[in-house]
Amino acid sequence: MSDQADVVVLGLGPGGEDAAGQLAEAGLDVVAVDGDLVGGECPYWGCVPSKMMIRAANLLAEGRRVPGLAGSATIEPDWSVVARRIRDDATDDWDDRAAVERLEGRGARFVRGWGRLDGPGRVAVGDRVFEASRAIVLDTGAKPWAPPITGLAGTPYWTNRDAIEVEDLPGSLIVLGGNAIGVELAQVFSRFGVDVTVVEVGPRLVGAEEPESSALLAQVFADEGITVRTGASVDAVDHDQRFTLRLADGADVVGDRLLVATGRRPDLAAIGVGTIGLDEQADAIAVDDYLRAAPGVWAIGDMTGHGAFTHVSMYQSRIAVADILGRPGAAASYDAVPRVTFTDPEIGSVGLTEAQARAAGLAVRVGTADIAASPRGWIHQAGNAGLIKLVEDADRGVLVGATSAGPVGGEVLGLLVLAVHAAVPTSSLAEMIYAYPTFHRAIETAVDDLGDRPNDGKT
């Protein structure tokens, strides 16, 4: 005996929760399934609590910048305040009751359990089977991935979840992985007095970003006393009260705790995508421009491989919902996906890096500006490190990529996201008025710098 529904939404990350609510409000009978907390990683172990941690750590840093600018200050970090705010304000002690009630209030039927596809149009949750007459929407996200390093499995290493839930800080921490999650948490714990070492196998921190951003962050970390080991391959991990990472160059890195921040991957086999003809061993589910993965099946979020960002999942949700309801809507486009690494300085970027633009065969021009040398940067003084970098397709005269790193770099990025998304001519960016003295005024300097560099051809 099976239960009937118009739509089954399997996985309730931000996009899945939103899609289930929208479809239910449109009058469809929607069954929403998840064995974890409704809302997914972002509100409980990702975006929201981590930014509370970052806000607190940045306040400490600002307090330490008072001398020379505003007098004197004595700073006494207290992690218990942060842990309490995360537990009580952000996560309700990791209780999703309010989210479930909100979803059901929109008209969806919520089922707690780990669902699995059971052939076309069917989702099994334990001994219950739900048949979807109209659509199945997949949004089961991705899980932390740990590399197959000898000795690592079975040790009590942290994932991002453990780091977010921690109430008592260790004396020292090794962070394995130097991309966004790793560097954000590394800086937070360091500013609260933890001795932090970042170990990254790649040649630089935040390797997906421009090299200038990597160099900027490496210098900031060095100034703050965070040890960084790049190009560091780990041969083995030992654990006996403390962790020891044995590096390929013969060195050992020792710490009380180990945070593994080496990326996330979807587990497609666990949700049975093979039963609908999809590859269970793939790194992502291939979808078309309207998020269709198979007949009657749509997929959104991390599992589609278009960026593990809440804003991408929500964007995809709108497109999938419109398609399921038969409403007209634009196809998905990922040319102007913004991303922000919330370190201090923030590193915001959109579109192609310079290297990616050149690899695509574009006629590239680059313009840069130093935030510290800008009027607002000079006024800001302490903590003013940053840069603007623009990547132009010179043949079309439009930006195809940009970076905004510095104080509130993610906010300054907004103008550049619009420029890339709407293909605003760089001539228009050169002619517009930028408010003085703002950080975003440095964009004008970078635009002017484009004009100082000749078209270097498709090299």
Secondary structure as UniProt FT lines:
FT   STRAND          3..10
FT   HELIX           14..25
FT   TURN            26..27
FT   STRAND          30..34
FT   TURN            38..39
FT   HELIX           41..45
FT   HELIX           47..64
FT   TURN            68..70
FT   HELIX           79..85
FT   HELIX           86..90
FT   TURN            92..94
FT   HELIX           97..105
FT   TURN            106..107
FT   STRAND          109..112
FT   STRAND          115..117
FT   TURN            120..121
FT   STRAND          122..125
FT   TURN            126..127
FT   STRAND          128..138
FT   STRAND          143..144
FT   TURN            151..154
FT   HELIX           160..165
FT   STRAND          172..176
FT   HELIX           180..191
FT   TURN            192..193
FT   STRAND          195..200
FT   TURN            207..208
FT   HELIX           211..224
FT   STRAND          227..230
FT   STRAND          234..239
FT   STRAND          243..247
FT   TURN            248..249
FT   STRAND          252..255
FT   STRAND          257..260
FT   STRAND          264..265
FT   HELIX           269..271
FT   HELIX           273..276
FT   TURN            280..281
FT   TURN            289..290
FT   STRAND          292..294
FT   TURN            295..296
FT   STRAND          297..299
FT   HELIX           301..304
FT   HELIX           310..324
FT   TURN            325..326
FT   TURN            335..336
FT   STRAND          338..341
FT   STRAND          346..351
FT   HELIX           354..359
FT   TURN            360..361
FT   STRAND          364..370
FT   HELIX           371..373
FT   HELIX           375..380
FT   TURN            382..383
FT   STRAND          387..393
FT   TURN            394..397
FT   STRAND          398..406
FT   TURN            407..408
FT   HELIX           409..421
FT   TURN            422..423
FT   HELIX           426..431
FT   TURN            436..437
FT   HELIX           439..441
FT   HELIX           442..450
FT   TURN            451..452
//
